[in-house]
């Protein structure tokens, strides 16, 4: 296979495709590690990109014995050899990799510009207790595979902590052996819209955002959308119907990623109650976890998997970082699905929630989270893509000299300007009334007083349909960014 560009059948993933293309075209053996949360599309990316170039594919099995994994290996090898009869399972992983070496050697020279691709999927599941899998993989790569200029080893795993600790940042024999790493993230808004349209699901940008706020950009979740359904119907059918595919997804999600997910779940649930974010000290207290290396490990694992995001507030140090829940589905589940327990939801449950005070509160902080993930698009809309910037949150707990205030997105610009971004989700033009105008003035003035900045401060409003032309808007708002700007790639 000679593909060194992108595959038209894949939605988005341009950077990832280019990286895979360079690995395929290189004149050396390549060891590519791909990791990302469950259902994000790792397997699909590899299969679609390499196609028939995959000469061997093995998918690890969840929570089975080493013997079962090796039987699975022999079945995969028989399939690769196109044999009808079963093969005798290898006794050890070292024997298994020896059989794989002989299979690849029997294939001869690959097509011009191509490589023999070996694909090991769900790699962490292959590493069962006392299996010595990692040492066998290390020997396979160091003693044989790394010498083959015509070989491309691709390994995938949903357990990001295992992938990083045992491969990407390995300390032992696999140290610095991974030649390229890909952390596969969910789709952006633009990719989500393109993916839905490719499946015949045509929604307005407003409804794509509404769907994204509930399910995020996880391809497998988005696959559940049916043509002709509105965003509200998709959410109803997948999340609240008794047989909805996502009704029980939350627990499966974390159990599949972490061996003992209880502490991870405690962190997620604590953050769900404080969408604006918590400091490490606040978070551990809320989650009931002791401070120390174990807690740091759990936070690192969740961050590497894309579930949480850590940001250092403007003018503060790293120890003061704010931690936010960055996974839309986890936030949605905690707000709407978990409170139902085992009770069945009424027909049209989600439609009935829309417009309620509780829904307005949720949609407000959910939209803020979406905007934070698309901050680069906001910068482009502000015309500052070419200006050096630093983005950060900021908060002041309140004091005798200044009331409390929080800014979720602050863009500190090299042109001696700071943009304070306010994000508002509404089904029409957003109106800045007298009360909200007073809040904006107070927030801006508190920021200036507490930080002592002498930079120019500009207020930017990011809204779904724009802001109404009022005296308050003309006085306070320097820039208005519409949500359709978030879809630009």
Secondary structure, DSSP 8 states (H G I E B T S, - for coil): ----S--TTS-S-HHHHHHHHHHHHSSS-EEEEEE-STTSSHHHHHHHHHGGGEEEEEE--TT--HHHHHHHHHHHHHHHTT-SS-----SSHHHHHHHHHHHHHTT-S-STT--EEEEEESHHHH--TT--HHHHHHHHHHHTGGG-TTEEEEEEES-HHHHIIIIIT-SSTTTTT--EEEE-----HHHHHHHHHHTT----HHHHHHHHHHHTT-HHHHTT--TT--HHHHHIIIIISTT-TTTTHHHHHHHHH-TTTHHHHHHHHHHHT-TT-EEHHHHHHHHT--SSHHHHHHHHHHHHTTSEEEE--TT--GGG-EEEE--HHHHHIIIIIGGGTT----TTHHHHHTTSHHHHHHHHHHHHHHHHHTHHHHHHHTT-TTS-EEEEEEEE---SSS--EEEEEEEEETTTEEEEEEEE--SS-B---HHHHHHHHHHHHHHHHHH---SEEEEEEEESS-B---HHHHHHEEEEEEGGGGG--
